Amino acid sequence: MKKSLFRTLFIVLLTFLVLLLLNIKIPDIKNIFRSRPVVIDNTPILIKEIRELAQLCTITSAGEVVADSSVIRLKSPVEALIPDLSGFGQLPVSGKNLVIIGRGKVIAGVDLQKLNTQSVYVKDDSISLTLPKAEILDIIMNPSGFEIFSETGDWSSEAVTAVKMKARDKMVVRSLQQGILSKANLRSIMLMENFLYSLGFRQISVQTNA
Amino acid sequence: MSRTILYFMFCFALACRSGPDAETQVILSLKEINQLVTAEYVVNKIIKASDDNTWYKIGDRKILLTCEASLKAGIDFSTINTSQVDIRNKKISLTLPHATLFSLNIKPEDIKVAYEEIGMLRSSFSAQERDMLAVQAEKQMQQSADSLGILKTAETNARLFITQFLRNAGYEDIEVKFEYAGGNAN
């Protein structure tokens, strides 16, 4: 009895020692079959460029779009003999598809760096200001805004990027359809009027080049 | 025998149990903003990851991605009103709010796979897995944005731009200050 207990303890200790020596991580019993998340290293951020801007952002349009891409081709005679796991089953064609949901925002406003001395006319407490026309200043679709809804087959990084860019273009089109630029023009005028009023001007005329 | 099977099924179910999923609802709309963006930093980061932590996956996978991001900062233009402006003839004193970080933008085309090493028994990183790594990089960049000095640059640029604008508007003696967090100016 004592001998068998000693033997069991020895085997357990030996197993732990082997696991330690081979650097094998002992799995958590509760999540034994769950993949451990891949964590990135905390690498430094390097500044590449510093730009001086003067953008008055007045309207943002948040949106959600879907973009997809698929490649369909005829199966070769060899492929027809082996089971197809791509979702096409027994069909004579095979392929791959990728569906991406993209969430982001489009920011519009006026670029005040385009103002020049001719844009401003002042006389006593009167001011006339001509703003450049509103434009899309930023399109933000970050990695956290993308969701891979469906991915079958092997997709290269470049192909995935192309689908994401398609989603981004769709969002810009949608924002333009919503009239983001005309709204940005109106709001820029209103904001500049308020600003000029607080600067002491009482006769204010703000217009855009649009 | 059936009790043993039940016991194993219970253990298996417990092991495969996933944590509560956070459901997020996003309200999407057209929104008015009042941001005067005065500084943009273009930054680079290397995303480095190694997938060798799961005990039952034999072999290693490593990936290196390069990532370029743009950070924009400036001041909230809507908070400027008559109470923050002091005018005496051609002399003007203006108090601006402190600069804040407005956006972090990582374009999809600015994330590139630089190197990938896949073990014989492993599959390559899928689009979803690459995205998850990029999301982590995005969070790291967001957290360390302040330490890059972008807010100070944004305030300096805002001061320069507004001084120039006020000069064009006819003011000769211009003072641009920034609010303390408590409300006083520095």
Interface residues (C-beta under 8 A of the other chain):
Chain A: I24 K25 I26 P27 I29 K30 N31 I32 F33 R34 S35 R36 P37 V38 V39 I40 D41 N42 T43 P44 I45 L46 I47 K48 E49 I50 R51 E52 L53 A54 Q55 L56 C57 T58 I59 T60 S61 A62 G63 E64 L98 R103 I107 G109 L112 L115 T117 V120 V122 I127 L137 D138 I139 I140 M141 N142 P143 S144 F146 I148 E151 D154 W155 S157 V160 T161 K164 M165 R168 Q178 I180 K183 R187 L191 N194 F195 L196 Y197 S198 L199 G200 F201
Chain B: F12 L14 A15 C16 R17 S18 V26 I27 L28 S29 L30 K31 E32 I33 N34 Q35 L36 V37 T38 A39 E40 Y41 V42 V43 N44 K45 I46 I47 K48 A49 S50 D51 N53 T54 W55 Y56 K57 E68 K72 G74 F77 S78 I80 N81 T82 Q84 V85 I87 I92 L94 F102 S103 L104 N105 I106 K107 P108 E109 I111 K112 V113 S124 S126 A127 Q128 E129 R130 D131 M132 L133 A134 V135 Q136 A137 E138 K139 Q140 M141 S144 L148 T153 N157 L160 F161 F165 L166 N168 A169 G170
